[in-house]
Amino acid sequence: MAKQAVKSASSSKPKTSKVAKRPKPAKAAPRATPKAKAKTAKATKTTKPTKPTKPTKATKPTKTTRAMTKAKAPQKPRKARATAAPISVSITMWEPVMPIERGERYEDPLLERLEQAGLGAPGDGGGTLQGKTGEIEQIDFDVSITSLDAIPLIVEQLEAAGAPRGSVLRYEDTELAFGACEGIAIYLDGVGQPAEVYAKTSAQELVDQILAVAPTAELRGSWQGPRETALYLYATRADALWQTIEPVVRGYPLSRTARVVLRHGSPANDPRELAPGR
């Protein structure tokens, strides 16, 4: 009986819900082979930084580029070239010539030539020096030059125009004498002659007779003072001119008693005065 009970107990298996089968554990990922490791390592390695590329050399600019670059680049202001300061030249001439005649004979032609040569321009003006009696003793005028090359030109021009010896150029610290002719001044007595002499003669008639025997001489002017009338004659040499015209001067009634000054003008010319009648 006991065995049967047990048997029945063992045979009567209680119906229970089937227990879910335990899932088989997933197979572990296969181990990487050494080659796979190497491949993975290579894949995971960081890439080496690339070497910085060398800057490429700039190409030389072509001529056109250079020209354009120069044009665009700001240029430094150029220093103004120092120009030579004008040189003032003072001209003194021992000649009794009036201002208008001085301009026509000397100043105007000289200034025109200086300006054409690009060597000068007018200066501060001119002047006239008169003596106590009112007779003109000397004249002067100035020019402004840009180069000392103008000095020979000035001398040449003024001598060609008849500048008398003893004339002087002054510039900077230099004084230069020049001149090409000499003068004779004939002073006619205007009060001591008999009245008929003044009535029958004239200064113009005397000049005509002088120039007839000395055609190379030049009458440059006259001056009338309170007691005398002066005639100014010029030639290359005053002494030679006087030898030629002395017979005419001493033979003409109006000039018979005249006083005569040879090399009239500058004291440097050693003027010589002849007494009346000589």
Secondary structure, DSSP 4 states (H G I P E B T S, - for coil): -HHHHHHHHHHS----PPPPPPPPPPPPPPPPPHHHHHHHHHHHSPPPPPPPPPPPPPPPPPHHHHHHHHHHSPPPPPPPPPPPPPEEEEEEE-----HHHHIIIIIHHHHHHHHHHTSEEEEEEEEEEE-TTS-EEEEEEEEEESSTTHHHHHHHHHHHTTPBTTEEEEETTEEEEE-SBEEEEEEEESSSS-HHHHHH--HHHHHHHHHHH-TT-EEEEEEE-SSEEEEEEEES-HHHHHHHHHHHHHHSGGGTT-EEEET-S-GGG--EEEPTT-
